[in-house]
Amino acid sequence: MFRSCVASCGLLAALSLAPGPARAQEGLIFSGGFFDSLYAAVDMDYLRIEHPELRFHIVDRRLTALVIPDLQADEPYILKCDRRSTRLVKVPLTKEDVDRLRGFARDGIYQALQGFRAAPQDPQRIADLQRRVKDLPAEKRVQAERFIGSQVADMDVSKNHPLASYVGSYRDHVERRTIDSLKHPDTSKDLKDGVPHAYGTQTINHGDLSRAKDIQVVTINGRYFQKAWVDGALVVVPQTGSSQPSPDAWKKLKVAPEIQNQAKPNTQVQQGKHQKKQ
């Protein structure tokens, strides 16, 4: 049992290794695949967190886990585990934020998603997911579709699949947000030529770059960028040169030699940064 606001993350890892939500004596634990889904829900604005610092730490991938203790004090709180730490730290929250986090574990769309991923061609599972989206208030449907799209974009659903439009909604959102970020000098100046960055809710490894298809070239503030989708990640590679090469020259991602020679296939492609949401 947590006897203070700080505890060992080793205990947390031992309690929750499964991809879904785990319950323990200490409370509700978000870790592993369940935390990844929580991150996607927050990043796609499907789950609203009012606490600005916690929200930023979630979408900036600074955390590996959250715990909501069952026994709450008069002032509600959670425990967070930072990526570069081995300790859980107390974060006071409003009751509304705590309730929203608890509710995500019981969220009907999240639950239906797990069933769909287990049987992506099952008409009943598909219909259940679509029905739950349709039952939402109109103002929340777009966020729900983006969230679902983020969770199935890696499944290579066909263009005529009933959920293909959700994947399209997710990808359109990520592309717009990425292009807007690259237009900011403070963001683009930190991107080195030939160094790939991945945008969106999915992480990929350098070995996955060979699967990039339909590579396109965009010009932003006089600089060329290659962009292509790999599953649920939008890969962007800045390029040198003042004139655009022929299309044949850029049929493959042009990655800097130091990346090709030094980056191991199983190492993660660097995540691109978006402008901090106000």
Backbone bond lengths (Angstrom), bond angles and torsions (degrees), N, CA, C in turn:
res aa  C-N    CA-C-N  psi(-1)  N-CA   C-N-CA  omega(-1)  CA-C   N-CA-C  phi
1 M - - - 1.471 - - 1.516 109.01 -
2 F 1.368 117.03 142.20 1.449 119.88 178.73 1.524 109.06 -73.22
3 R 1.324 116.98 118.22 1.451 121.46 -178.83 1.525 111.72 -101.22
4 S 1.302 116.91 -1.88 1.460 121.05 177.10 1.518 107.69 -151.53
5 C 1.338 115.06 -177.76 1.453 118.56 -178.20 1.517 111.70 -80.47
6 V 1.323 118.72 -1.90 1.453 121.74 -179.38 1.510 108.85 -129.77
7 A 1.336 116.35 133.04 1.458 120.95 177.48 1.506 109.49 -145.47
8 S 1.307 116.44 171.13 1.455 120.77 -176.31 1.514 111.36 -76.69
9 C 1.348 116.55 135.48 1.454 120.49 175.96 1.517 111.03 -73.03
10 G 1.327 117.93 -18.50 1.459 119.83 176.74 1.509 111.21 -61.42
11 L 1.340 117.34 -39.31 1.459 121.64 176.96 1.517 109.78 -63.40
12 L 1.322 116.36 -41.58 1.453 120.64 179.21 1.521 110.77 -59.74
13 A 1.343 116.88 -46.34 1.449 119.80 -178.64 1.516 111.43 -62.54
14 A 1.316 116.55 -37.02 1.455 119.97 179.95 1.518 111.44 -68.00
15 L 1.335 116.79 -29.02 1.455 120.56 -177.71 1.517 112.73 -81.26
16 S 1.337 117.76 -27.66 1.466 119.11 -172.00 1.513 111.38 -139.66
17 L 1.326 115.34 93.09 1.453 120.64 175.45 1.520 111.11 -111.87
18 A 1.320 118.30 -10.41 1.459 122.13 -178.20 1.518 110.29 -76.92
19 P 1.364 118.29 157.73 1.453 120.81 -178.26 1.513 114.03 -71.65
20 G 1.331 119.75 -17.87 1.454 122.72 -177.79 1.498 111.52 -99.23
21 P 1.347 116.66 -177.33 1.463 120.13 179.97 1.516 110.71 -67.93
22 A 1.309 116.07 139.75 1.459 120.38 178.73 1.513 109.17 -115.80
23 R 1.317 116.03 143.29 1.448 120.14 175.54 1.530 108.46 -112.88
24 A 1.292 115.40 137.71 1.453 120.70 179.29 1.516 107.85 -137.69
25 Q 1.317 115.99 176.61 1.463 119.78 179.75 1.525 110.49 -58.32
26 E 1.354 116.39 -31.27 1.453 120.42 -176.49 1.522 112.77 -76.13
27 G 1.335 118.24 -27.75 1.458 119.12 -178.96 1.509 112.22 144.90
28 L 1.325 115.91 -156.88 1.459 122.86 -178.81 1.519 109.17 -88.24
29 I 1.325 116.19 127.76 1.461 121.91 -174.57 1.525 110.28 -112.86
30 F 1.331 116.21 125.02 1.455 122.06 172.37 1.528 107.41 -101.92
31 S 1.323 117.30 110.41 1.459 120.24 176.19 1.517 108.66 -155.21
32 G 1.335 116.23 171.52 1.454 120.30 179.13 1.519 112.25 57.89
33 G 1.331 116.03 -139.06 1.449 120.83 -179.06 1.509 112.90 -63.46
34 F 1.327 117.69 -30.41 1.467 120.97 179.02 1.524 110.07 -66.12
35 F 1.330 117.22 -40.93 1.462 119.48 177.36 1.526 110.50 -66.69
36 D 1.341 117.71 -37.68 1.468 120.69 177.54 1.527 110.81 -59.62
37 S 1.343 116.59 -40.11 1.468 119.74 177.81 1.528 110.91 -67.64
38 L 1.329 116.66 -39.05 1.459 120.64 176.68 1.524 110.15 -61.46
39 Y 1.318 116.59 -45.05 1.464 121.03 178.16 1.526 110.54 -57.40
40 A 1.346 116.97 -46.67 1.462 120.55 -179.37 1.526 111.19 -63.00
41 A 1.330 116.89 -40.05 1.464 120.92 -179.73 1.525 110.99 -63.40
42 V 1.330 117.23 -40.15 1.466 121.04 178.43 1.525 110.15 -71.25
43 D 1.329 117.19 -44.01 1.460 121.27 -177.04 1.529 111.62 -65.10
44 M 1.326 117.66 -33.86 1.460 121.90 179.15 1.534 112.44 -88.72
45 D 1.342 116.36 7.46 1.471 122.82 178.36 1.522 113.09 64.07
46 Y 1.341 116.98 19.09 1.466 119.49 174.63 1.524 110.03 -76.51
47 L 1.330 116.27 -35.73 1.462 122.09 176.49 1.524 107.99 -111.86
48 R 1.309 116.63 120.33 1.467 121.61 -176.61 1.511 110.56 -93.56
49 I 1.326 116.47 124.65 1.461 123.20 174.17 1.525 107.07 -117.32
50 E 1.326 116.37 118.83 1.465 119.90 -175.58 1.529 112.67 -79.02
51 H 1.325 117.04 -27.22 1.468 120.32 -178.95 1.526 108.51 -65.80
52 P 1.349 119.23 109.59 1.470 120.30 -170.64 1.522 113.89 -63.77
53 E 1.327 117.26 -40.75 1.464 118.82 -177.15 1.522 111.22 -69.08
54 L 1.332 117.51 -42.60 1.457 120.03 179.11 1.523 110.49 -64.00
55 R 1.330 117.13 -43.86 1.454 119.68 178.75 1.525 110.80 -59.05
56 F 1.329 117.03 -45.43 1.461 120.27 -179.57 1.524 111.03 -63.05
57 H 1.325 117.53 -41.28 1.462 120.40 -179.92 1.528 111.41 -65.68
58 I 1.335 116.87 -32.36 1.466 119.68 177.83 1.529 110.12 -69.73
59 V 1.337 117.59 -52.96 1.458 119.79 -174.91 1.522 112.02 -73.15
60 D 1.335 118.14 -20.68 1.464 121.13 176.50 1.527 111.52 -87.61
61 R 1.327 116.29 7.66 1.466 123.28 176.44 1.530 112.42 57.27
62 R 1.315 116.19 39.75 1.460 119.62 179.13 1.526 112.21 -91.53
63 L 1.333 117.46 -7.16 1.458 121.29 -175.45 1.525 110.46 -116.58
64 T 1.326 115.25 155.92 1.463 120.95 173.85 1.516 112.07 -115.53
65 A 1.324 117.57 -15.50 1.463 119.48 -177.48 1.518 110.67 -165.09
66 L 1.336 114.33 155.92 1.463 123.32 171.05 1.520 107.96 -132.33
67 V 1.319 116.42 147.26 1.460 122.00 175.42 1.525 108.49 -130.02
68 I 1.329 116.03 131.97 1.469 121.09 173.68 1.522 107.12 -108.91
69 P 1.324 118.70 102.31 1.460 120.39 -178.95 1.523 111.78 -59.47
70 D 1.320 116.41 142.63 1.461 120.65 177.68 1.529 111.23 -65.40
71 L 1.312 115.81 -40.97 1.463 120.48 -178.91 1.515 109.03 -91.86
72 Q 1.335 115.75 104.01 1.456 121.48 -178.37 1.523 110.26 -97.11
73 A 1.326 115.05 144.43 1.468 120.23 175.32 1.525 108.52 -79.28
74 D 1.334 115.93 -174.46 1.454 119.85 178.29 1.528 111.33 -60.03
75 E 1.341 115.68 -33.54 1.460 120.78 176.66 1.534 108.48 -101.66
76 P 1.335 118.64 114.02 1.468 121.46 -177.80 1.530 111.49 -59.48
77 Y 1.329 115.93 150.39 1.457 120.04 -179.87 1.525 109.63 -158.53
78 I 1.329 114.99 166.73 1.459 122.22 170.37 1.523 107.82 -129.88
79 L 1.319 115.58 173.88 1.458 121.90 173.16 1.527 107.53 -118.92
80 K 1.326 116.27 133.29 1.453 120.33 -179.59 1.520 110.33 -118.05
81 C 1.329 115.16 149.19 1.465 121.28 176.91 1.515 108.21 -116.48
82 D 1.336 117.84 112.10 1.456 122.03 178.93 1.520 110.56 -73.43
83 R 1.330 115.59 149.34 1.461 121.27 -176.65 1.522 112.19 -60.72
84 R 1.307 117.41 -32.94 1.471 120.55 -176.66 1.518 112.47 -102.48
85 S 1.320 115.67 23.30 1.459 119.39 -177.68 1.522 109.52 -131.65
86 T 1.320 115.39 165.04 1.464 121.29 175.38 1.524 110.55 -116.81
87 R 1.334 116.41 19.22 1.462 119.63 -175.34 1.521 110.67 -128.34
88 L 1.311 114.97 152.76 1.458 122.40 173.35 1.528 108.31 -95.50
89 V 1.316 116.24 135.21 1.460 121.88 -175.51 1.521 109.71 -122.32
90 K 1.303 116.33 137.52 1.464 122.24 -178.68 1.527 111.18 -74.56
91 V 1.332 115.63 134.93 1.462 122.01 176.53 1.527 108.45 -128.90
92 P 1.336 119.60 109.10 1.471 120.87 176.38 1.524 110.45 -64.71
93 L 1.329 117.40 135.10 1.458 122.72 178.44 1.523 109.60 -132.07
94 T 1.320 115.28 165.68 1.454 118.95 171.27 1.521 109.31 -73.44
95 K 1.312 116.60 158.41 1.454 120.69 177.38 1.527 110.43 -60.72
96 E 1.338 116.55 -35.36 1.469 120.41 -179.75 1.523 111.27 -63.65
97 D 1.333 117.87 -42.19 1.466 120.41 178.24 1.524 111.20 -65.40
98 V 1.328 116.35 -42.65 1.466 119.76 178.90 1.524 110.13 -62.77
99 D 1.327 116.90 -43.14 1.460 120.42 179.70 1.524 111.40 -63.79
100 R 1.337 116.85 -38.23 1.469 119.12 178.73 1.522 111.09 -66.16
101 L 1.328 117.25 -39.32 1.464 120.06 178.06 1.525 110.68 -66.02
102 R 1.318 116.83 -43.68 1.470 119.90 176.72 1.528 110.57 -60.44
103 G 1.330 115.37 -42.76 1.452 119.50 -176.29 1.515 113.41 -64.21
104 F 1.342 116.97 -27.13 1.461 119.10 -178.96 1.526 111.65 -62.60
105 A 1.325 117.22 -33.68 1.463 120.51 179.05 1.523 111.62 -64.16
106 R 1.340 116.10 -26.17 1.464 120.65 -179.73 1.531 111.54 -105.19
107 D 1.324 116.22 5.46 1.457 120.90 -175.55 1.528 110.76 -59.56
108 G 1.330 116.10 130.13 1.455 120.34 -176.31 1.511 113.35 -62.91
109 I 1.342 117.84 -38.62 1.458 120.29 179.77 1.520 110.79 -69.27
110 Y 1.335 117.01 -41.30 1.464 119.30 176.31 1.530 110.47 -59.55
111 Q 1.328 117.10 -44.93 1.455 120.70 -179.96 1.535 110.98 -64.19
112 A 1.343 116.42 -43.23 1.464 120.00 179.74 1.524 111.41 -65.04
113 L 1.326 116.97 -33.07 1.465 121.00 177.85 1.523 111.56 -60.85
114 Q 1.329 116.40 -40.25 1.467 119.46 -179.88 1.527 110.04 -62.92
115 G 1.335 116.28 -38.97 1.449 119.47 177.52 1.515 112.36 -67.24
116 F 1.338 116.93 -39.89 1.461 120.37 179.00 1.521 111.01 -64.51
117 R 1.329 117.68 -44.25 1.463 119.64 -178.65 1.523 111.19 -62.52
118 A 1.320 116.83 -29.22 1.467 119.72 178.19 1.524 111.68 -75.23
119 A 1.345 117.05 -26.08 1.469 120.83 -178.18 1.527 108.46 -147.08
120 P 1.349 118.46 75.14 1.464 121.53 -172.02 1.527 115.59 -66.73
121 Q 1.320 117.88 -13.01 1.464 120.05 178.90 1.523 112.35 -105.65
122 D 1.315 117.44 2.80 1.461 121.21 -178.14 1.534 109.04 -73.76
123 P 1.338 119.11 115.39 1.466 121.19 -177.47 1.529 113.23 -58.27
124 Q 1.327 116.79 -35.74 1.468 119.20 -179.18 1.527 111.09 -68.54
125 R 1.329 116.37 -41.14 1.473 119.01 178.70 1.532 110.36 -64.59
126 I 1.320 116.73 -40.72 1.462 120.99 178.92 1.525 110.51 -64.34
127 A 1.335 115.76 -46.51 1.468 120.34 -178.92 1.522 111.14 -63.41
128 D 1.328 117.25 -37.06 1.459 121.13 179.37 1.519 110.35 -63.02
129 L 1.322 116.36 -43.77 1.464 120.55 179.83 1.527 110.65 -65.49
130 Q 1.321 116.96 -44.27 1.462 120.29 179.15 1.529 111.45 -63.29
131 R 1.322 116.46 -39.74 1.461 120.14 -179.90 1.524 111.13 -63.56
132 R 1.312 116.28 -41.24 1.465 119.73 -179.04 1.530 110.92 -64.98
133 V 1.321 116.96 -35.74 1.461 119.96 176.71 1.526 109.82 -67.87
134 K 1.309 116.53 -44.61 1.470 121.27 -179.23 1.516 111.95 -61.87
135 D 1.329 117.20 -30.90 1.461 121.23 -178.17 1.522 113.05 -77.37
136 L 1.329 117.43 -10.81 1.459 120.86 -179.86 1.525 110.86 -74.42
137 P 1.338 117.55 156.05 1.471 119.62 171.27 1.522 109.97 -57.89
138 A 1.302 117.09 147.19 1.464 121.75 -174.61 1.525 112.38 -54.01
139 E 1.346 116.42 -37.99 1.462 119.52 -175.77 1.526 112.93 -70.85
140 K 1.329 117.79 -13.13 1.464 119.92 -179.17 1.526 113.10 -106.23
141 R 1.314 117.72 -7.52 1.463 119.95 -176.42 1.528 112.46 -65.47
142 V 1.334 116.47 -40.52 1.466 119.69 -178.04 1.522 110.07 -61.25
143 Q 1.341 116.51 -45.61 1.470 119.62 178.89 1.526 111.28 -63.41
144 A 1.334 116.75 -38.35 1.457 120.32 178.96 1.527 111.04 -64.98
145 E 1.323 117.19 -41.85 1.459 120.61 178.89 1.519 110.77 -63.75
146 R 1.347 116.46 -40.65 1.470 119.26 177.66 1.510 111.26 -63.85
147 F 1.327 116.27 -42.30 1.465 120.15 179.77 1.524 110.42 -62.51
148 I 1.322 117.43 -46.47 1.467 120.18 178.17 1.524 109.94 -60.96
149 G 1.340 116.71 -44.48 1.461 119.91 179.17 1.515 112.68 -58.37
150 S 1.331 116.56 -37.43 1.467 120.11 179.62 1.521 111.85 -66.02
151 Q 1.333 116.45 -27.22 1.452 120.86 -176.30 1.528 113.07 -90.58
152 V 1.339 117.89 -13.61 1.466 119.78 -179.49 1.527 112.36 -118.93
153 A 1.347 117.76 0.38 1.462 120.85 -177.70 1.522 112.24 -63.57
154 D 1.321 117.39 -23.39 1.463 120.51 -179.45 1.528 112.61 -86.39
155 M 1.326 117.82 0.27 1.457 121.51 -174.20 1.526 112.71 -94.50
156 D 1.337 116.68 -0.20 1.461 121.21 176.45 1.529 111.57 55.06
157 V 1.324 116.17 47.80 1.457 119.58 177.94 1.525 109.24 -68.54
158 S 1.310 117.26 145.52 1.466 121.70 -177.53 1.529 110.13 -69.74
159 K 1.331 115.09 162.65 1.461 119.92 -177.78 1.522 112.56 -64.80
160 N 1.331 116.69 -24.70 1.461 119.42 179.71 1.531 112.71 -98.81
161 H 1.322 116.42 10.20 1.460 119.63 176.24 1.533 108.98 -69.26
162 P 1.328 118.35 143.43 1.472 120.95 -178.36 1.523 114.33 -57.38
163 L 1.336 118.09 -24.44 1.467 120.09 -178.95 1.526 112.76 -100.79
164 A 1.326 117.02 6.83 1.463 120.08 -178.84 1.524 111.56 -60.82
165 S 1.336 117.02 -34.04 1.464 119.46 179.96 1.526 111.33 -66.29
166 Y 1.341 117.60 -29.61 1.461 120.33 177.11 1.526 110.30 -68.02
167 V 1.328 116.45 -40.12 1.466 120.18 176.58 1.528 109.40 -63.28
168 G 1.336 116.52 -41.67 1.456 120.11 178.13 1.515 112.27 -62.23
169 S 1.334 116.99 -40.47 1.460 120.89 177.98 1.521 110.90 -61.76
170 Y 1.331 116.54 -43.04 1.473 121.21 177.80 1.523 110.98 -62.53
171 R 1.328 116.45 -48.45 1.467 119.55 -176.62 1.532 111.74 -66.26
172 D 1.320 117.46 -39.42 1.473 119.99 177.49 1.526 110.30 -61.13
173 H 1.331 116.25 -41.62 1.464 120.53 -179.67 1.525 110.90 -64.00
174 V 1.328 116.44 -45.59 1.467 120.40 -178.81 1.528 110.53 -64.94
175 E 1.327 117.44 -41.03 1.467 120.02 180.00 1.523 111.19 -64.23
176 R 1.331 117.34 -45.37 1.469 119.62 179.08 1.521 110.79 -60.93
177 R 1.326 115.81 -44.52 1.460 119.81 -178.20 1.530 111.31 -66.31
178 T 1.325 116.25 -37.66 1.462 120.22 179.72 1.521 111.18 -67.20
179 I 1.328 116.85 -47.05 1.462 120.06 179.72 1.520 110.47 -61.02
180 D 1.323 117.09 -41.90 1.466 120.21 177.99 1.526 111.08 -60.71
181 S 1.335 116.62 -39.24 1.465 119.86 179.40 1.526 111.12 -67.25
182 L 1.337 116.16 -41.07 1.470 119.79 -178.01 1.521 112.16 -68.29
183 K 1.319 117.83 -19.04 1.452 120.96 177.18 1.518 112.08 -74.59
184 H 1.350 117.00 -16.66 1.465 120.89 179.35 1.532 109.31 -84.71
185 P 1.332 118.45 122.00 1.473 120.79 -179.63 1.526 112.99 -55.33
186 D 1.326 117.21 -35.98 1.460 119.55 -178.40 1.521 111.94 -65.07
187 T 1.319 116.88 -25.54 1.459 120.35 178.45 1.519 111.36 -86.53
188 S 1.323 117.16 -50.50 1.466 120.90 -173.54 1.529 113.30 -70.21
189 K 1.342 116.89 -27.61 1.470 118.05 -176.89 1.521 112.49 -65.65
190 D 1.327 116.90 -22.64 1.464 120.47 -179.42 1.524 112.54 -86.54
191 L 1.324 118.27 -4.10 1.460 121.74 -179.93 1.521 109.67 -91.92
192 K 1.330 116.25 120.50 1.457 121.18 -179.42 1.531 110.55 -88.03
193 D 1.319 114.59 145.17 1.459 119.90 179.57 1.527 110.84 -58.01
194 G 1.319 115.32 134.15 1.461 120.54 176.10 1.509 114.93 81.35
195 V 1.340 118.17 -0.43 1.466 121.09 -179.37 1.529 108.26 -101.12
196 P 1.332 118.19 115.22 1.464 120.39 -177.30 1.520 112.83 -73.93
197 H 1.321 114.89 146.06 1.463 122.26 173.86 1.522 108.03 -130.55
198 A 1.325 115.87 144.66 1.462 121.27 -179.27 1.529 109.34 -109.73
199 Y 1.330 115.94 133.46 1.463 122.33 179.04 1.528 109.19 -119.19
200 G 1.321 115.11 151.10 1.453 119.83 -176.95 1.515 110.43 112.35
201 T 1.319 116.22 -173.00 1.460 119.91 -174.29 1.523 113.67 -88.99
202 Q 1.326 117.80 -11.29 1.464 120.31 -177.07 1.522 110.82 -100.34
203 T 1.313 116.26 141.74 1.462 121.21 173.08 1.527 108.72 -97.49
204 I 1.335 116.12 148.35 1.465 121.32 176.92 1.520 108.84 -134.87
205 N 1.323 115.72 162.85 1.458 121.88 178.18 1.527 110.50 -102.07
206 H 1.341 116.03 164.70 1.463 120.02 -179.85 1.523 111.52 -61.00
207 G 1.318 117.46 -30.16 1.455 120.01 177.89 1.518 113.00 -66.05
208 D 1.338 116.76 -20.24 1.466 120.85 -179.88 1.523 112.51 -78.98
209 L 1.321 118.03 -16.17 1.465 120.62 -175.29 1.518 112.22 -61.63
210 S 1.321 117.29 -26.91 1.469 120.10 -179.60 1.523 111.66 -67.05
211 R 1.332 117.30 -14.54 1.467 120.88 -179.32 1.523 112.42 -92.36
212 A 1.331 117.49 5.04 1.466 120.53 179.09 1.523 110.26 -64.42
213 K 1.328 116.86 132.35 1.462 122.32 -179.72 1.528 109.67 -126.15
214 D 1.324 114.32 162.95 1.473 120.36 176.28 1.527 111.09 50.62
215 I 1.319 115.75 51.16 1.464 120.95 -178.79 1.525 109.94 -68.57
216 Q 1.311 116.00 130.56 1.455 122.29 179.80 1.522 109.72 -120.31
217 V 1.325 115.15 161.45 1.462 121.62 178.64 1.521 108.28 -121.31
218 V 1.326 116.01 129.70 1.464 120.96 176.64 1.525 108.78 -122.95
219 T 1.307 115.45 151.12 1.462 121.60 178.12 1.520 108.81 -111.89
220 I 1.316 115.64 124.33 1.466 121.31 -179.28 1.526 108.16 -130.93
221 N 1.306 115.66 117.01 1.473 121.37 -179.29 1.526 111.86 52.77
222 G 1.354 115.84 41.81 1.454 121.02 176.97 1.515 115.04 78.61
223 R 1.327 118.69 5.54 1.462 122.29 -178.97 1.522 109.28 -115.62
224 Y 1.334 115.61 140.89 1.455 119.87 -178.79 1.535 111.15 -92.86
225 F 1.319 114.01 141.14 1.465 121.11 176.97 1.534 108.59 -133.64
226 Q 1.323 115.77 133.06 1.457 119.75 167.47 1.523 107.99 -86.39
227 K 1.336 115.88 142.75 1.458 119.69 175.45 1.523 109.29 -140.63
228 A 1.326 114.50 143.60 1.461 120.79 -179.92 1.524 108.50 -161.36
229 W 1.327 116.01 152.23 1.459 120.89 177.90 1.520 110.51 -93.98
230 V 1.323 114.79 135.13 1.467 122.35 169.50 1.515 105.83 -124.32
231 D 1.314 116.43 103.69 1.466 122.23 -174.33 1.540 109.17 56.15
232 G 1.341 117.28 -118.89 1.455 120.37 -178.42 1.507 113.95 -98.28
233 A 1.333 118.17 15.51 1.466 122.16 -178.56 1.522 110.33 -116.28
234 L 1.314 116.59 130.89 1.463 121.61 173.10 1.526 107.67 -90.34
235 V 1.335 115.99 115.97 1.459 121.35 -178.59 1.524 108.67 -93.89
236 V 1.326 116.25 129.54 1.456 122.68 178.32 1.525 108.37 -123.80
237 V 1.340 115.86 130.21 1.465 121.12 179.44 1.527 108.66 -127.69
238 P 1.337 119.11 110.57 1.466 121.14 176.00 1.525 110.40 -65.70
239 Q 1.331 116.76 148.58 1.459 121.07 -177.70 1.522 110.74 -129.92
240 T 1.330 114.91 155.96 1.461 121.17 177.49 1.527 109.27 -89.07
241 G 1.321 115.67 171.06 1.463 120.54 175.79 1.507 111.98 104.99
242 S 1.333 115.26 145.82 1.451 121.05 -179.76 1.523 112.57 -96.62
243 S 1.326 117.33 -8.97 1.460 120.74 177.95 1.520 109.10 -129.50
244 Q 1.306 116.45 145.56 1.460 121.23 -176.12 1.519 110.45 -77.39
245 P 1.345 118.69 126.04 1.467 121.22 177.24 1.528 110.66 -65.90
246 S 1.311 115.92 171.45 1.458 120.66 177.94 1.525 109.62 -65.34
247 P 1.334 117.29 155.47 1.471 120.34 179.99 1.521 113.62 -55.37
248 D 1.335 116.60 -36.02 1.469 119.40 -178.47 1.517 112.10 -64.28
249 A 1.344 116.33 -28.08 1.466 119.69 -177.52 1.519 112.21 -71.92
250 W 1.339 116.63 -20.01 1.462 119.76 -176.00 1.524 112.42 -119.79
251 K 1.316 116.06 32.87 1.463 119.35 176.84 1.520 111.78 -70.97
252 K 1.334 115.37 -19.96 1.460 120.95 175.35 1.521 108.53 -120.65
253 L 1.328 115.65 156.24 1.461 119.63 177.28 1.527 109.71 -65.11
254 K 1.335 116.43 128.13 1.462 121.41 179.13 1.523 108.77 -91.68
255 V 1.323 114.45 98.14 1.458 121.42 -176.57 1.521 109.05 -100.02
256 A 1.325 116.87 140.17 1.460 122.15 -178.77 1.533 110.97 -56.63
257 P 1.339 116.98 144.47 1.474 120.48 -178.47 1.526 113.27 -55.29
258 E 1.336 117.12 -38.13 1.467 118.14 -178.84 1.526 111.76 -65.44
259 I 1.338 116.23 -28.90 1.463 119.35 176.12 1.528 109.85 -73.38
260 Q 1.331 116.76 -44.72 1.460 120.91 179.59 1.518 111.81 -61.76
261 N 1.338 116.67 -37.59 1.461 120.78 -173.82 1.522 113.40 -87.07
262 Q 1.345 117.00 -28.06 1.455 119.45 -172.01 1.519 114.18 -108.52
263 A 1.326 117.08 -30.06 1.463 119.56 -176.95 1.526 110.32 -77.70
264 K 1.315 116.99 121.66 1.457 120.68 178.25 1.530 109.47 -75.14
265 P 1.341 116.72 149.05 1.472 119.67 -176.52 1.524 114.14 -55.55
266 N 1.338 116.92 -30.38 1.470 118.96 -176.12 1.522 113.13 -94.69
267 T 1.333 117.55 10.21 1.466 119.84 176.08 1.527 109.24 -89.80
268 Q 1.298 115.47 146.22 1.461 120.83 -172.28 1.522 112.12 -76.33
269 V 1.326 116.12 137.28 1.460 121.43 172.57 1.523 108.55 -67.21
270 Q 1.307 115.83 137.38 1.460 120.85 -177.81 1.516 111.19 -59.55
271 Q 1.340 115.47 135.55 1.460 119.99 179.09 1.524 110.27 -78.76
272 G 1.324 116.11 132.55 1.451 120.74 175.59 1.521 111.31 -73.39
273 K 1.296 116.21 150.89 1.458 121.80 -178.51 1.524 110.51 -102.49
274 H 1.320 115.61 137.07 1.444 121.00 173.59 1.519 108.98 -99.31
275 Q 1.319 115.08 161.91 1.452 119.72 173.57 1.524 108.61 -61.38
276 K 1.320 116.73 136.13 1.457 120.93 -178.32 1.520 109.37 -62.14
277 K 1.328 115.77 130.13 1.464 120.47 -179.18 1.509 109.78 -74.07
278 Q 1.319 114.27 131.56 1.474 119.19 -178.74 1.525 110.40 -81.75
